[in-house]
Amino acid sequence: MRIIISGFILCLGFLILFAWQPQMVPWGKTPKSHLEFPGNGPLAFHTHPIWDTGKAEFAVYQSNFVKYGISRKFETDVILIREFFHPEKLVKADQSDTPGAIPVFKMNRIRSIETGVYSYHQNLSAFVHRSQPSKLVKLASSSLDGCGMSYSEIRASASELHGEFHSYWEKGISGRLNLGPSDRVIHDQLPLYLRAKDLSHYSGESIKLLGSLFSSYLRELPVMEVQIQNLGIEDLSLSSTIHKAYHLRLEGKGINEDLWFRASPTQPLLRWNHSDGSSDTLRSLRYLYYWKYTGTGDRAKTL
């Protein structure tokens, strides 16, 4: 009888132990969707009070990208937060009350693309004026893979864009370049540029668009004449939920893209279909102090 009772207690102990294990997302499975949309505040992305809480908008997109002839599936993290820039160094100021500090939005776009035995680890940071998010301050991009590392940076003066490029490749863009008038828009800046518009009244426009810096081997940075059209509000399904979304289309020589932004005060990007056939579809959107979530399993539980 004692042996039976002891065995029962032992089994019960194992059941309790396993029941208290943290919930992990199985490899290759899609985590549960978390979509959080601030509903209060003015219908203006950059003036919404959510940005003054100190929290970041942390978005996770399900992405695909063709590399070496194979469609690669991965997740792209896009982190958007208000910061204060040092007026001369154009880096984050140690103190928000630094004299002349510039209020900016920082958008970090982070992705890792597995290709066989090695991966591409790429990060892009775009900084725009908070009071005028269509106006660029700085954009930086880095790419690291099994072959080497490349880094690019563009800074905006009052009238011009100035670029500095460091390529691993001999034929890659290297050195300092004048990239023309500062009213040109960089492809990687598009989500912020368009969110800055009141899409309920935005009819579209013609812009000069510079090519993307989000590359491991940047050979050129073309300037494209692009027409932006607002096709109006459509129903877009995400995670079995229908969202009202503004559908914007970009057309020009070498570019044909579609972007959908949610019809809500902060107008978050829901989906982006790129010219090269790649795409980004929103899976999770949270507003949080993400630097506090550093524990094992926090990503699966939070995002």
Summary of the structure (lengths in Angstrom):
residues: 303
radius of gyration: 22.3
end to end distance: 48.6
largest distance: 88.0
contacts: 877
relative contact order: 0.16
helix: 14%
strand: 49%
